[in-house]
Amino acid sequence: MSGWRGGWQGERYWDEVPLTCCADRYDVHVRECGLDDIAEIDTFKDLQRLDSAYAG
């Protein structure tokens, strides 16, 4: 992203938009991450098992 009307110029990562560039348009909350929040996905089959949207 570059050239946003709000004043910044140059390249930005997508995750900067809700945190810095357009913070007034987002309601971001942070919570502690637990072990159940993390899943290792090594293959497409692993992803399919975790998310039915990818099941075929």
C-alpha positions in Angstrom: 0.0 0.0 0.0 1.3 3.4 -0.7 0.0 6.9 -0.9 -2.8 6.8 1.6 -4.7 10.1 1.8 -4.1 10.4 5.6 -0.6 11.5 5.2 1.9 8.6 5.1 3.8 7.8 2.0 5.7 4.7 0.9 5.2 1.0 1.4 3.4 -0.5 4.4 2.7 -4.0 5.5 -1.0 -5.0 5.6 -1.0 -5.4 9.4 0.0 -1.8 9.8 -3.3 -0.5 8.5 -5.6 -1.3 11.5 -2.8 -0.6 14.0 -1.3 2.6 12.8 -2.5 4.0 9.4 -6.3 3.8 10.0 -6.5 3.0 13.7 -9.6 5.2 14.1 -11.5 2.9 11.7 -10.7 -0.3 13.7 -11.5 -1.7 17.1 -8.5 -3.9 17.9 -8.2 -6.0 21.1 -5.3 -8.0 22.3 -5.6 -11.1 24.5 -3.1 -13.5 25.9 -2.4 -16.4 23.6 -2.8 -19.9 25.0 -1.5 -23.3 23.8 -4.9 -24.2 22.3 -4.6 -21.1 20.1 -1.6 -22.5 18.2 -1.9 -25.2 15.6 1.0 -26.4 13.4 -0.1 -26.7 9.7 2.5 -28.5 7.6 0.3 -29.7 4.7 -2.9 -28.9 2.9 -4.4 -32.0 4.5 -3.6 -30.5 7.9 -5.4 -27.3 6.9 -8.4 -29.3 5.6 -8.7 -31.0 9.0 -8.7 -27.7 10.8 -10.9 -25.7 8.5 -13.8 -27.2 6.7 -13.8 -24.3 4.2 -10.8 -26.1 2.6 -12.2 -29.6 2.6 -12.9 -31.0 -0.8 
